[in-house]
Amino acid sequence: MSNYNFIYRQLVKAPNDVVGALAYALYKHEKVEYIAKFKQQHNNADPSDKELAHFHLTSTTEARIGSYQQSAEALLNNFLTEVLTEAIEHHQEQVEQSMYMRALRRAKVDIGKQIDSKHSFLRGVWQNVIAGFVTTLITFGIILGAWMMTVGPDNMFWTVVDHLRDRATDLKPETKPNPSPDQALAGLGK
């Protein structure tokens, strides 16, 4: 049974030779199938070393060893292609999600700027209203000061009181004196 180690050394060139280890696994799989078929054909009897010699002769040829290596390379390439494809798809999904999240963040910032600009507009309106009110107060103060200068501080109080009294009398309705009974009857007889 020296062929066991011989085929291993032909297929596996170094301890980290993945293709060689996979080729050896393919060889072992083929040997297990050969033994199972032999048992099926020979009433479940195990093959002897002499009966396995034919399998060893055909499986250790240069062409067969090359075939194991090519099959191992193809399996490994298919496996790596599937794994890398899945990894690329997963990475692509993450990139798309990341792009989506960046777009959401940008939209949030843009909406925030729009809200701030609307608040800035309203803030500006209120600032203008307050500025107008303050300007009116200042103008009124200037006019009041100028009036006080023309009237004089001593006469200002009495001028205001007289003005208010005149306004109050202007607002009173005119009252006619009550007619005497004779005048009332005379007015009816007319």
SVG drawing of the C-alpha trace seen along z (x, -y; Angstrom):
<svg xmlns="http://www.w3.org/2000/svg" viewBox="-103 -131 109 143">
<polyline fill="none" stroke="black" stroke-width="0.4" points="0.0,0.0 2.9,-2.4 0.7,-4.0 -1.3,-6.0 1.6,-8.3 3.0,-8.3 -0.2,-9.9 -0.4,-12.4 3.1,-13.6 2.4,-13.9 -0.8,-16.0 0.1,-18.1 3.3,-20.0 3.4,-22.1 1.6,-22.3 -0.5,-25.3 -1.2,-23.9 -4.9,-24.3 -5.3,-23.1 -3.2,-20.0 -5.2,-19.2 -8.4,-19.6 -7.0,-17.4 -6.2,-14.7 -9.7,-15.0 -11.0,-14.4 -8.7,-11.3 -10.0,-10.0 -13.6,-10.6 -13.0,-8.6 -11.4,-5.8 -14.3,-5.6 -16.7,-5.4 -14.5,-2.7 -14.6,-0.6 -18.4,-1.1 -19.0,0.0 -16.7,3.0 -18.6,4.0 -21.9,3.7 -20.6,6.0 -18.9,8.5 -21.6,9.2 -20.4,6.4 -16.8,7.8 -13.9,5.4 -11.3,5.3 -7.9,6.8 -4.7,4.9 -4.3,6.8 -7.8,5.8 -7.1,2.1 -3.8,2.2 -5.8,1.6 -7.4,-1.6 -4.0,-2.8 -2.4,-2.2 -5.1,-4.2 -5.4,-7.0 -1.6,-7.7 -0.9,-8.3 0.4,-11.7 -2.8,-12.5 -5.0,-11.5 -2.9,-13.5 -3.2,-16.5 -7.0,-15.9 -7.3,-15.9 -5.4,-19.2 -7.5,-20.8 -10.7,-19.7 -9.4,-21.0 -8.5,-24.3 -12.0,-24.5 -13.7,-23.8 -11.6,-26.3 -12.2,-29.0 -16.0,-28.3 -16.0,-28.5 -14.0,-31.7 -16.1,-33.2 -19.3,-32.5 -17.8,-33.8 -16.4,-36.9 -19.6,-37.5 -21.6,-37.3 -19.0,-39.6 -19.2,-42.1 -23.0,-42.1 -23.0,-42.5 -20.5,-45.3 -22.5,-46.9 -25.6,-46.8 -23.7,-48.4 -22.4,-51.1 -25.9,-51.7 -27.2,-51.9 -24.4,-54.3 -25.2,-56.4 -28.9,-56.4 -28.0,-57.4 -25.7,-60.2 -28.6,-61.4 -30.9,-61.4 -28.5,-63.3 -28.0,-65.9 -31.8,-66.1 -32.2,-66.7 -29.5,-69.4 -31.3,-71.0 -34.6,-70.9 -33.1,-72.4 -31.6,-75.2 -35.0,-75.9 -36.7,-75.9 -33.9,-78.2 -34.4,-80.5 -38.2,-80.7 -37.4,-81.4 -34.9,-84.0 -37.6,-85.6 -40.1,-85.7 -37.3,-86.9 -36.6,-89.7 -40.3,-90.7 -40.4,-90.9 -37.2,-92.9 -38.7,-95.4 -41.9,-95.7 -40.0,-96.4 -37.7,-98.8 -40.8,-100.6 -42.3,-100.9 -39.1,-102.2 -38.7,-104.7 -42.3,-105.9 -41.6,-106.3 -38.4,-108.2 -40.2,-110.4 -43.0,-111.1 -40.4,-111.9 -38.7,-114.4 -42.0,-116.1 -43.0,-116.2 -39.6,-117.8 -39.9,-120.3 -43.4,-121.3 -42.2,-121.6 -39.5,-124.0 -42.0,-126.2 -44.6,-126.3 -42.1,-126.4 -41.9,-124.1 -44.0,-126.3 -46.9,-126.7 -46.8,-123.1 -49.0,-121.6 -51.7,-124.3 -51.7,-124.1 -52.4,-120.4 -55.1,-120.9 -56.8,-123.7 -56.5,-121.6 -58.1,-118.6 -60.9,-120.8 -61.6,-122.2 -61.7,-118.7 -64.1,-117.6 -66.5,-120.4 -66.3,-119.8 -67.4,-116.2 -70.5,-117.2 -73.7,-117.3 -75.4,-120.7 -78.2,-120.9 -81.1,-123.3 -82.8,-124.7 -86.1,-123.1 -89.0,-125.2 -91.5,-126.5 -95.0,-125.1 -96.2,-128.1 -93.5,-127.9 -94.2,-124.2 -97.9,-124.9 -97.1,-127.7 -94.8,-125.4 -97.7,-123.0 -100.1,-125.6 -98.0,-126.8"/>
</svg>
